[in-house]
Amino acid sequence: MTLQVTKVGRLNSDQVNSVLRSAMLAPSTHNTQPWLFRCTRTGIELHADPRRILPVTDPDGRELILSCGAALFTLRTAIHALGFHPATTLLPSRADPDLLAVVRPLAERTPDPEAARLADAIPRRRTNRRPFRSVAVPRSMLATLRHATELEHAWMPSLDAEQCRVLLDLTARAHRDQLADPAFHAELGRWTGLGASTRDGVPAYATEGAPTDESWLLEEFGATHTGTRPDPLVVVIGSLTDGRLDRLQAGQALQRVLLTATGAGVDASFISPPILVRAARAELRRLLGCGVWPQVLLRVGYGSPLPWTPRRPLEDVLLETLVSA
């Protein structure tokens, strides 16, 4: 029997199912999918799922909040593209810190063309873990992605050539620190390289064709650049402070950036070590020199087609809710 969530606000049952399934396509660290939803008669609640925190990789839950922020932006965009206003309240309850947002689908409106373009990119977006093709990304793309970031109250500071050179060394050192930690290896193994039947985590087929170590990544964005291969565009998404609200907004900015890139035919993936290793992240913040807290580091370029990564069934991410069957 197919689960059907009842109407929420101005959305009918089919529309509620559609926007929830869109939200579930957001990216998350190791594809942990750390979000839960509760549907009421007036709104859709987004909750963090603390059971899916990565205690070694993400001990303070920063990545979990970023991932939920990406799901929130996807939910907002899907509602907007249907022709309704997604009135959104962030962190609505001090008594319930896991309740991150409530989205209320209100009055009908003419769908915004930009929202429609972003919504069209939702099912096409992939995290491309493979090396990119030797095609330069137009420099105008940086301004486009920066504008997308700022629309969600986050920031994309500039990286000059010297900062990129230091970033390469920082990435290599942070990656060595990760490799030296047996607990990191164990946690990574629990969530990656999984069988095709998994409904979460990163299955082996999603990384097929990607080299098994990180040396190619350093080479690709400049460590052994010879002048014959264009470097991918490397961008930082950051926030002025580093609280839960900042991280939630940065996650929304991340997904707007990723969908904007996808709509332009450009791929992206995460450069994780300088963000996930605490000391490296502090060093990256000093390197940026503008007071911004780095939340996400991305490489942007042109990649080859990729298969889906799996998603959990809708019923697995629904809290107590109004349903019909």
C-alpha positions as a Python dict, from the first residue, in 0.01 Angstrom:
ca = {
    (1, 'M'): (0, 0, 0),
    (2, 'T'): (149, 334, -105),
    (3, 'L'): (199, 592, 169),
    (4, 'Q'): (18, 917, 97),
    (5, 'V'): (70, 1217, 321),
    (6, 'T'): (-245, 1428, 356),
    (7, 'K'): (-269, 1788, 240),
    (8, 'V'): (-59, 2055, 407),
    (9, 'G'): (-164, 2416, 379),
    (10, 'R'): (-240, 2486, 14),
    (11, 'L'): (-71, 2167, -107),
    (12, 'N'): (-275, 1859, -185),
    (13, 'S'): (-160, 1508, -97),
    (14, 'D'): (21, 1442, -424),
    (15, 'Q'): (201, 1776, -404),
    (16, 'V'): (313, 1710, -45),
    (17, 'N'): (456, 1375, -150),
    (18, 'S'): (631, 1539, -445),
    (19, 'V'): (801, 1816, -246),
    (20, 'L'): (910, 1577, 30),
    (21, 'R'): (1066, 1340, -221),
    (22, 'S'): (1244, 1635, -379),
    (23, 'A'): (1380, 1746, -41),
    (24, 'M'): (1518, 1397, 16),
    (25, 'L'): (1741, 1435, -291),
    (26, 'A'): (1959, 1693, -117),
    (27, 'P'): (2328, 1608, -60),
    (28, 'S'): (2455, 1497, 280),
    (29, 'T'): (2791, 1392, 422),
    (30, 'H'): (2848, 1024, 328),
    (31, 'N'): (2482, 1027, 215),
    (32, 'T'): (2368, 990, 577),
    (33, 'Q'): (2039, 1170, 497),
    (34, 'P'): (2013, 1311, 852),
    (35, 'W'): (1669, 1472, 818),
    (36, 'L'): (1318, 1397, 938),
    (37, 'F'): (990, 1562, 842),
    (38, 'R'): (660, 1607, 1022),
    (39, 'C'): (352, 1719, 831),
    (40, 'T'): (79, 1918, 1002),
    (41, 'R'): (-230, 2077, 853),
    (42, 'T'): (-50, 2407, 810),
    (43, 'G'): (316, 2328, 754),
    (44, 'I'): (603, 2086, 699),
    (45, 'E'): (852, 2066, 984),
    (46, 'L'): (1217, 1983, 919),
    (47, 'H'): (1396, 1806, 1204),
    (48, 'A'): (1758, 1699, 1240),
    (49, 'D'): (1799, 1326, 1304),
    (50, 'P'): (2068, 1304, 1576),
    (51, 'R'): (2088, 926, 1530),
    (52, 'R'): (2264, 993, 1199),
    (53, 'I'): (2541, 1215, 1324),
    (54, 'L'): (2896, 1105, 1235),
    (55, 'P'): (3071, 1113, 1575),
    (56, 'V'): (3425, 1101, 1434),
    (57, 'T'): (3384, 1305, 1115),
    (58, 'D'): (3129, 1551, 1254),
    (59, 'P'): (3147, 1555, 1636),
    (60, 'D'): (2965, 1887, 1681),
    (61, 'G'): (2695, 1818, 1421),
    (62, 'R'): (2799, 2101, 1189),
    (63, 'E'): (2782, 1885, 877),
    (64, 'L'): (2446, 1745, 989),
    (65, 'I'): (2298, 2097, 1005),
    (66, 'L'): (2448, 2186, 666),
    (67, 'S'): (2290, 1877, 513),
    (68, 'C'): (1952, 1962, 664),
    (69, 'G'): (1989, 2316, 532),
    (70, 'A'): (2037, 2174, 183),
    (71, 'A'): (1720, 1967, 225),
    (72, 'L'): (1536, 2277, 346),
    (73, 'F'): (1632, 2480, 40),
    (74, 'T'): (1524, 2193, -184),
    (75, 'L'): (1188, 2176, -8),
    (76, 'R'): (1137, 2552, -40),
    (77, 'T'): (1230, 2543, -407),
    (78, 'A'): (998, 2253, -487),
    (79, 'I'): (705, 2430, -317),
    (80, 'H'): (784, 2757, -491),
    (81, 'A'): (801, 2586, -831),
    (82, 'L'): (450, 2448, -778),
    (83, 'G'): (321, 2804, -751),
    (84, 'F'): (298, 2851, -374),
    (85, 'H'): (486, 3076, -136),
    (86, 'P'): (702, 2869, 107),
    (87, 'A'): (684, 3088, 419),
    (88, 'T'): (977, 2962, 626),
    (89, 'T'): (1058, 3001, 996),
    (90, 'L'): (1408, 2897, 1101),
    (91, 'L'): (1484, 2749, 1445),
    (92, 'P'): (1130, 2809, 1570),
    (93, 'S'): (1161, 2637, 1911),
    (94, 'R'): (1425, 2685, 2180),
    (95, 'A'): (1275, 2388, 2361),
    (96, 'D'): (1335, 2158, 2062),
    (97, 'P'): (1678, 2223, 1908),
    (98, 'D'): (1628, 1944, 1654),
    (99, 'L'): (1334, 2133, 1500),
    (100, 'L'): (1525, 2334, 1242),
    (101, 'A'): (1249, 2491, 1034),
    (102, 'V'): (880, 2504, 954),
    (103, 'V'): (773, 2566, 594),
    (104, 'R'): (413, 2679, 542),
    (105, 'P'): (282, 2664, 184),
    (106, 'L'): (72, 2976, 160),
    (107, 'A'): (-108, 3170, -113),
    (108, 'E'): (-76, 3067, -473),
    (109, 'R'): (152, 3277, -687),
    (110, 'T'): (291, 3268, -1036),
    (111, 'P'): (593, 3034, -1029),
    (112, 'D'): (917, 3229, -1049),
    (113, 'P'): (1120, 3127, -1359),
    (114, 'E'): (1437, 3099, -1149),
    (115, 'A'): (1262, 2871, -899),
    (116, 'A'): (1140, 2658, -1188),
    (117, 'R'): (1496, 2629, -1325),
    (118, 'L'): (1633, 2533, -985),
    (119, 'A'): (1354, 2281, -930),
    (120, 'D'): (1425, 2126, -1270),
    (121, 'A'): (1787, 2072, -1157),
    (122, 'I'): (1693, 1889, -834),
    (123, 'P'): (1672, 1536, -981),
    (124, 'R'): (1973, 1599, -1209),
    (125, 'R'): (2217, 1714, -940),
    (126, 'R'): (2494, 1470, -846),
    (127, 'T'): (2801, 1490, -625),
    (128, 'N'): (3065, 1409, -887),
    (129, 'R'): (3352, 1233, -713),
    (130, 'R'): (3537, 1158, -1037),
    (131, 'P'): (3810, 1367, -1203),
    (132, 'F'): (3671, 1645, -1421),
    (133, 'R'): (3728, 1687, -1792),
    (134, 'S'): (3997, 1923, -1921),
    (135, 'V'): (3752, 2202, -1994),
    (136, 'A'): (3784, 2537, -1821),
    (137, 'V'): (3485, 2673, -1628),
    (138, 'P'): (3402, 3026, -1747),
    (139, 'R'): (3516, 3282, -1493),
    (140, 'S'): (3169, 3436, -1508),
    (141, 'M'): (3046, 3128, -1325),
    (142, 'L'): (3215, 3251, -1007),
    (143, 'A'): (3002, 3566, -1003),
    (144, 'T'): (2690, 3357, -1066),
    (145, 'L'): (2767, 3121, -779),
    (146, 'R'): (2860, 3408, -546),
    (147, 'H'): (2526, 3574, -617),
    (148, 'A'): (2348, 3245, -540),
    (149, 'T'): (2536, 3222, -209),
    (150, 'E'): (2448, 3574, -103),
    (151, 'L'): (2078, 3524, -178),
    (152, 'E'): (2081, 3272, 110),
    (153, 'H'): (2265, 3502, 353),
    (154, 'A'): (2602, 3333, 319),
    (155, 'W'): (2931, 3444, 163),
    (156, 'M'): (3174, 3327, -101),
    (157, 'P'): (3511, 3493, -39),
    (158, 'S'): (3762, 3519, -322),
    (159, 'L'): (4067, 3294, -342),
    (160, 'D'): (4374, 3436, -514),
    (161, 'A'): (4656, 3227, -661),
    (162, 'E'): (4868, 3236, -345),
    (163, 'Q'): (4574, 3134, -126),
    (164, 'C'): (4502, 2842, -359),
    (165, 'R'): (4865, 2732, -334),
    (166, 'V'): (4847, 2735, 46),
    (167, 'L'): (4509, 2559, 30),
    (168, 'L'): (4667, 2273, -163),
    (169, 'D'): (4923, 2217, 111),
    (170, 'L'): (4656, 2252, 379),
    (171, 'T'): (4436, 1993, 206),
    (172, 'A'): (4723, 1745, 183),
    (173, 'R'): (4813, 1785, 551),
    (174, 'A'): (4451, 1756, 665),
    (175, 'H'): (4404, 1444, 456),
    (176, 'R'): (4714, 1287, 613),
    (177, 'D'): (4568, 1362, 957),
    (178, 'Q'): (4246, 1182, 858),
    (179, 'L'): (4435, 880, 727),
    (180, 'A'): (4629, 854, 1052),
    (181, 'D'): (4307, 813, 1255),
    (182, 'P'): (4180, 451, 1277),
    (183, 'A'): (3841, 573, 1403),
    (184, 'F'): (3801, 787, 1090),
    (185, 'H'): (3877, 484, 871),
    (186, 'A'): (3622, 273, 1058),
    (187, 'E'): (3348, 533, 1029),
    (188, 'L'): (3422, 593, 662),
    (189, 'G'): (3403, 219, 599),
    (190, 'R'): (3059, 199, 759),
    (191, 'W'): (2916, 458, 518),
    (192, 'T'): (3105, 413, 188),
    (193, 'G'): (3179, 138, -62),
    (194, 'L'): (2851, -32, 21),
    (195, 'G'): (2650, -284, -180),
    (196, 'A'): (2399, -186, -444),
    (197, 'S'): (2102, -274, -221),
    (198, 'T'): (2180, -7, 40),
    (199, 'R'): (1930, 277, 90),
    (200, 'D'): (2179, 519, 245),
    (201, 'G'): (2554, 569, 252),
    (202, 'V'): (2767, 578, -62),
    (203, 'P'): (2751, 256, -266),
    (204, 'A'): (3056, 137, -455),
    (205, 'Y'): (2895, 211, -792),
    (206, 'A'): (2872, 583, -705),
    (207, 'T'): (3251, 611, -688),
    (208, 'E'): (3332, 377, -974),
    (209, 'G'): (3589, 542, -1197),
    (210, 'A'): (3725, 764, -919),
    (211, 'P'): (4085, 702, -805),
    (212, 'T'): (4121, 529, -469),
    (213, 'D'): (4336, 798, -307),
    (214, 'E'): (4326, 1178, -290),
    (215, 'S'): (4643, 1253, -487),
    (216, 'W'): (4446, 1301, -809),
    (217, 'L'): (4240, 1575, -641),
    (218, 'L'): (4548, 1776, -553),
    (219, 'E'): (4681, 1733, -904),
    (220, 'E'): (4352, 1831, -1058),
    (221, 'F'): (4318, 2164, -885),
    (222, 'G'): (4676, 2271, -923),
    (223, 'A'): (4943, 2080, -731),
    (224, 'T'): (5121, 1964, -1047),
    (225, 'H'): (4959, 2205, -1291),
    (226, 'T'): (5164, 2215, -1613),
    (227, 'G'): (4969, 2479, -1800),
    (228, 'T'): (4810, 2221, -2032),
    (229, 'R'): (4517, 2130, -1807),
    (230, 'P'): (4280, 2397, -1674),
    (231, 'D'): (4227, 2394, -1299),
    (232, 'P'): (3871, 2343, -1176),
    (233, 'L'): (3709, 2638, -1006),
    (234, 'V'): (3753, 2612, -626),
    (235, 'V'): (3503, 2803, -411),
    (236, 'V'): (3434, 2850, -41),
    (237, 'I'): (3091, 2901, 114),
    (238, 'G'): (3117, 3069, 451),
    (239, 'S'): (2931, 3255, 723),
    (240, 'L'): (3009, 3555, 942),
    (241, 'T'): (2957, 3355, 1263),
    (242, 'D'): (2942, 2983, 1331),
    (243, 'G'): (2616, 2911, 1513),
    (244, 'R'): (2332, 2678, 1422),
    (245, 'L'): (2150, 2949, 1227),
    (246, 'D'): (2463, 3030, 1026),
    (247, 'R'): (2515, 2664, 942),
    (248, 'L'): (2150, 2621, 844),
    (249, 'Q'): (2173, 2921, 613),
    (250, 'A'): (2504, 2799, 470),
    (251, 'G'): (2341, 2464, 390),
    (252, 'Q'): (2067, 2643, 200),
    (253, 'A'): (2330, 2847, 16),
    (254, 'L'): (2516, 2526, -67),
    (255, 'Q'): (2212, 2372, -234),
    (256, 'R'): (2130, 2691, -424),
    (257, 'V'): (2489, 2694, -551),
    (258, 'L'): (2477, 2326, -648),
    (259, 'L'): (2144, 2357, -829),
    (260, 'T'): (2261, 2675, -1003),
    (261, 'A'): (2572, 2492, -1122),
    (262, 'T'): (2371, 2190, -1234),
    (263, 'G'): (2136, 2414, -1429),
    (264, 'A'): (2438, 2559, -1608),
    (265, 'G'): (2570, 2213, -1696),
    (266, 'V'): (2849, 2226, -1437),
    (267, 'D'): (2933, 1958, -1178),
    (268, 'A'): (3060, 1997, -824),
    (269, 'S'): (3201, 1789, -542),
    (270, 'F'): (3336, 1851, -196),
    (271, 'I'): (3696, 1910, -89),
    (272, 'S'): (3641, 1782, 262),
    (273, 'P'): (3968, 1753, 459),
    (274, 'P'): (4026, 2127, 526),
    (275, 'I'): (3667, 2158, 647),
    (276, 'L'): (3635, 1838, 850),
    (277, 'V'): (3968, 1852, 1037),
    (278, 'R'): (3922, 2108, 1315),
    (279, 'A'): (4274, 2252, 1310),
    (280, 'A'): (4274, 2273, 929),
    (281, 'R'): (3941, 2457, 928),
    (282, 'A'): (4081, 2714, 1171),
    (283, 'E'): (4385, 2754, 947),
    (284, 'L'): (4160, 2792, 641),
    (285, 'R'): (3969, 3067, 820),
    (286, 'R'): (4293, 3251, 886),
    (287, 'L'): (4395, 3199, 524),
    (288, 'L'): (4076, 3361, 398),
    (289, 'G'): (4162, 3665, 610),
    (290, 'C'): (3814, 3818, 604),
    (291, 'G'): (3664, 3685, 926),
    (292, 'V'): (3440, 3436, 743),
    (293, 'W'): (3393, 3090, 891),
    (294, 'P'): (3440, 2835, 609),
    (295, 'Q'): (3148, 2593, 594),
    (296, 'V'): (3189, 2425, 254),
    (297, 'L'): (3477, 2389, 7),
    (298, 'L'): (3383, 2285, -348),
    (299, 'R'): (3556, 2200, -672),
    (300, 'V'): (3349, 2294, -976),
    (301, 'G'): (3402, 2163, -1328),
    (302, 'Y'): (3272, 1945, -1609),
    (303, 'G'): (3237, 1578, -1520),
    (304, 'S'): (3109, 1257, -1671),
    (305, 'P'): (2753, 1128, -1607),
    (306, 'L'): (2693, 954, -1275),
    (307, 'P'): (2428, 714, -1141),
    (308, 'W'): (2198, 797, -852),
    (309, 'T'): (2305, 754, -495),
    (310, 'P'): (2025, 582, -301),
    (311, 'R'): (1764, 744, -81),
    (312, 'R'): (1565, 604, 209),
    (313, 'P'): (1192, 536, 169),
    (314, 'L'): (969, 831, 250),
    (315, 'E'): (813, 651, 545),
    (316, 'D'): (1157, 621, 707),
    (317, 'V'): (1198, 998, 730),
    (318, 'L'): (847, 1088, 848),
    (319, 'L'): (779, 1159, 1214),
    (320, 'E'): (428, 1129, 1355),
    (321, 'T'): (222, 1282, 1080),
    (322, 'L'): (-116, 1291, 915),
    (323, 'V'): (-127, 1020, 650),
    (324, 'S'): (-372, 836, 435),
    (325, 'A'): (-316, 502, 268),
}
